[in-house]
Amino acid sequence: MTDHIAGRKCALYNELSHMTPYYLHHASPEEINAKSEAIFHLNNIKLLCLYFDKIFIPIENILSFANRRNMLVVQQVVTSDQFKQLLELGIVNLCGWGANDSGTMLEKGFSYATKEYAHLKEDKYLKRVESIARINPLVTRDSSRFDIGHDRFLLETLSLLDNPIYRSNLENGAGFVRQFYNSYSYIGSLEFYKWMDSNNLAEDLSSAFYKSYYRAWQDYCYQNYAPVITVNSERIRYSYGEINIGSEDNPVFVKAMLYSPAIFMRFLDWQLGRDVSRKLIRLSPTNIQTIRNGDGAWHRFKDKYHSCVEASSDIFDLEKEVWHLRHELDEESTKLILNSLFENRIHKLGRSGIVDIISLLSLPLSWLAHVFNPAAILAFVLSHLFKKTASAPFSKEAVPFYKKANYLARSAAAMPAV
C-alpha cells in the first residue's frame, strides 16, 4: 500500500469487518438494526474522507463473516449506493494480500472467506463484491504470504485476560494460537473463532477473546502498515498504540486514537455547528468530493488538522519532561527549556501557538495536572489553532474549506442513508 501514498494521508479502516467484536459476541444476531449500523460505518468513512486522501478496506474484512449479526451489517454497507460511489471516486480502495496482482488477491480473499462459516457466504453477495472489487484494481496490502508476527500481539493481549475462573480456557486459547501459528505461520480470525465455537466458551469469555483478536490486529496494523494510518472509533475503546508516520531513519510517532472519526466529528460540530456538520455527512460521496477538489482549500485544511494531531502526540510524550521540569526547576528556567523543547519537537505549530501552549503548561494547577491524555491535548491544541471567537473566527488555513462545506451543506440534497 505504501506505493500508493506518495505524500498523501491514507487510512486503513478495519471496523467494517468480520473481526468487529461489537457484533460477534451477541447471542441473538437478528435483533440488530443493520440499517442503523450501516449508517454508522458509512458516516465514519465519509468523515475519514474529509481528512484523509484515501481509505483502504481489506477485501477479506467484507467477506469473512463469522456470524449472521456481522454479515447483516457488512452486507448492508457494501451493497449500498454510497459505498459504490466511494469506490468509483477512488476515495475507498479495497486491498488484498498474498499476491501482487488483483486477480490472485481477489481469488485468495474468496478462498479464505469460504473456508469456514460457508453457510453465511451467499452467492449473490459474493458476486456483488467481485463486481465492485473490479471498479478499481485491488491494492497490495502485504506482498508476503502471511502476516508474520501477528501471533506475538495476540498472545500478549490474551495474557492480559487474567481471570482465574477461565484459567484453563485462557491457557488452551494461547496454546491453540501457538500451535496453529507454528503450523501455518499465521493465525487467522476464522480459524480462531472456530476454535472458540467448538469449545463452547462462556459468553463473557468469548467476548473477551473477540476483543483481544481485534485489538491485537489493530496493534499489528499500527506497526506493519504505517505510514498508512489504522483508525478506529471510540466504540471499541481507544488504543494508545503509536503509528510511525515518518520513516525508519526519521520516525514520527503519533497516538493512533487521535485519528478517530468520532474525534473529528466533534471537531466539525464545534467549528461548523452541529446542524451543518450533520448535514455534511448525510450528503452523497459525489457531493463531498466537490469539497476535496478544486482550489486546494481542503488540502490546506487537512494538512493543518494533521499537524495538530502530530503536535498533540508530541505534547503527550513530553509529560515526564514537563513534570520533571515543574518539580526540579524554577519558573523562568522551566519556560526557557520548554520553549526549546517545543521549538525542536513541535515546530509545525507556529510560534504563536507554542507561546500560548507553554504559558498554560507552565501553570502549576493547569488542566494538564488533572487530564493528561492525547484526546484532551488535541482538543486543547485545536482550540488554539482553529480559534472560533469574535476576534478570530477560524484558523485562516481553514476558512476557504469551511466556506465550501457550509455552502454545500446548505444547498445540496441529502442522500438516502443506505
Secondary structure as GFF3:
##gff-version 3
##sequence-region A 1 418
A	DSSP	three_ten_helix	2	4	.	.	.	ID=ss1
A	DSSP	beta_strand	10	13	.	.	.	ID=ss2
A	DSSP	alpha_helix	21	24	.	.	.	ID=ss3
A	DSSP	three_ten_helix	29	31	.	.	.	ID=ss4
A	DSSP	alpha_helix	34	48	.	.	.	ID=ss5
A	DSSP	beta_strand	54	58	.	.	.	ID=ss6
A	DSSP	three_ten_helix	59	62	.	.	.	ID=ss7
A	DSSP	alpha_helix	68	78	.	.	.	ID=ss8
A	DSSP	alpha_helix	81	88	.	.	.	ID=ss9
A	DSSP	beta_strand	92	97	.	.	.	ID=ss10
A	DSSP	alpha_helix	102	113	.	.	.	ID=ss11
A	DSSP	three_ten_helix	118	120	.	.	.	ID=ss12
A	DSSP	alpha_helix	123	133	.	.	.	ID=ss13
A	DSSP	beta_strand	139	142	.	.	.	ID=ss14
A	DSSP	alpha_helix	150	159	.	.	.	ID=ss15
A	DSSP	three_ten_helix	164	166	.	.	.	ID=ss16
A	DSSP	alpha_helix	167	184	.	.	.	ID=ss17
A	DSSP	alpha_helix	189	198	.	.	.	ID=ss18
A	DSSP	alpha_helix	203	224	.	.	.	ID=ss19
A	DSSP	beta_strand	229	231	.	.	.	ID=ss20
A	DSSP	three_ten_helix	234	236	.	.	.	ID=ss21
A	DSSP	beta_strand	242	244	.	.	.	ID=ss22
A	DSSP	beta_strand	253	255	.	.	.	ID=ss23
A	DSSP	three_ten_helix	256	259	.	.	.	ID=ss24
A	DSSP	alpha_helix	261	272	.	.	.	ID=ss25
A	DSSP	alpha_helix	274	280	.	.	.	ID=ss26
A	DSSP	alpha_helix	285	292	.	.	.	ID=ss27
A	DSSP	alpha_helix	297	317	.	.	.	ID=ss28
A	DSSP	alpha_helix	319	328	.	.	.	ID=ss29
A	DSSP	alpha_helix	331	345	.	.	.	ID=ss30
A	DSSP	three_ten_helix	347	349	.	.	.	ID=ss31
A	DSSP	alpha_helix	351	361	.	.	.	ID=ss32
A	DSSP	three_ten_helix	367	369	.	.	.	ID=ss33
A	DSSP	alpha_helix	374	385	.	.	.	ID=ss34
A	DSSP	alpha_helix	399	411	.	.	.	ID=ss35
###
